[in-house]
Amino acid sequence: MFSAKFKAKAKKNILLYIGLLFLYIALLTRIFVSKQVSLFFLAIAICFKLAFAFQRIKKTTYKVGYELVLFIVGLSLFLTGVYAPLPDFICSPFLLIIPGLAMKISSVVILIRKLKKA
């Protein structure tokens, strides 16, 4: 059904895909269950994404750059927006969540582009 080339790429990025899956589960549990359960799945997602980045750094001649800063700042914004208390917070949490997600996604895209060049 899938080509061998697609399977090989998917196998190399399996940690990233699992991390994204746990991120979606964290968002759904945040909406439907509770913040505490969501935080657990979010921590797992972060661990998988970091494992993916460190695995790629170890296996290639990749040099860490500004995408790591984007990832950390994006993660901080995202977590602040998700877990900030709504009534007492200065601005809408979505003003932190959306840029945080954008920074995290762009850091992963930059990481993948750099790895293709390496």
C-alpha positions in Angstrom: 0.0 0.0 0.0 2.8 2.5 0.9 6.0 2.7 -0.9 9.3 1.5 0.6 10.6 5.1 0.5 7.6 6.4 2.5 8.0 3.5 5.0 11.7 4.3 5.5 11.0 8.0 6.1 8.2 7.2 8.5 10.5 4.8 10.4 13.1 7.5 10.8 10.6 10.0 12.2 8.6 7.6 14.4 9.5 9.4 17.6 8.3 12.7 16.2 5.0 11.2 15.1 4.4 9.6 18.5 5.2 12.9 20.2 2.6 14.6 18.0 0.1 12.0 18.8 0.6 12.5 22.5 0.3 16.3 22.0 -3.1 15.8 20.3 -4.1 13.5 23.2 -3.0 16.1 25.7 -5.1 18.8 23.9 -8.2 16.5 23.9 -7.8 15.5 27.5 -7.4 19.2 28.4 -10.7 20.0 26.8 -12.7 16.9 27.9 -11.1 15.6 31.1 -8.8 17.8 33.2 -5.6 19.8 33.3 -3.7 17.3 35.4 -4.3 14.4 33.0 -3.4 16.7 30.1 -0.2 17.8 31.7 0.9 14.1 32.0 0.3 13.5 28.2 2.0 16.8 27.4 5.1 15.8 29.3 5.2 12.5 27.4 4.9 14.4 24.1 7.8 16.7 25.0 10.0 13.7 26.0 9.3 12.1 22.6 10.1 15.3 20.7 13.3 15.8 22.6 14.3 12.2 22.1 13.7 12.7 18.4 15.9 15.8 18.3 18.7 14.2 20.3 18.6 11.0 18.2 18.9 13.0 15.0 21.7 15.1 16.5 23.6 12.0 17.6 23.2 10.2 14.2 24.2 13.1 11.9 26.6 16.0 11.8 23.8 18.3 12.8 24.8 21.5 14.7 22.2 22.9 17.1 21.1 26.4 16.2 18.4 28.9 16.8 15.6 26.3 16.3 16.3 25.1 19.8 15.6 28.6 21.1 12.4 28.6 19.1 11.4 25.3 20.5 12.0 26.4 24.1 10.3 29.8 23.8 7.4 28.2 21.9 7.0 25.5 24.5 7.0 28.1 27.3 4.4 30.2 25.6 2.2 27.2 24.8 2.4 25.8 28.4 1.7 29.3 29.8 -1.3 29.7 27.6 -2.7 26.2 28.3 -2.2 26.2 32.1 -2.7 29.9 33.0 -5.6 30.5 35.3 -8.3 32.1 33.0 -10.0 34.6 35.4 -6.7 36.1 36.8 -4.7 36.1 33.6 -3.8 39.4 31.8 -4.7 38.4 28.2 -6.5 35.6 26.4 -4.6 32.3 26.6 -5.0 31.9 22.8 -2.7 34.8 22.4 0.0 32.6 23.9 -1.1 29.2 22.6 -1.2 30.1 18.9 2.3 31.8 18.7 3.7 29.0 20.9 2.4 26.3 18.6 3.7 28.3 15.6 7.2 28.5 17.1 7.2 24.8 18.0 6.1 23.8 14.5 8.6 26.1 12.8 11.4 24.7 15.0 10.6 21.2 13.9 10.4 22.2 10.3 13.8 24.0 10.6 15.3 20.9 12.3 14.1 18.6 9.5 15.4 20.9 6.8 18.8 21.1 8.5 18.9 17.4 8.9 18.2 16.9 5.2 21.1 19.1 4.3 23.5 17.3 6.8 
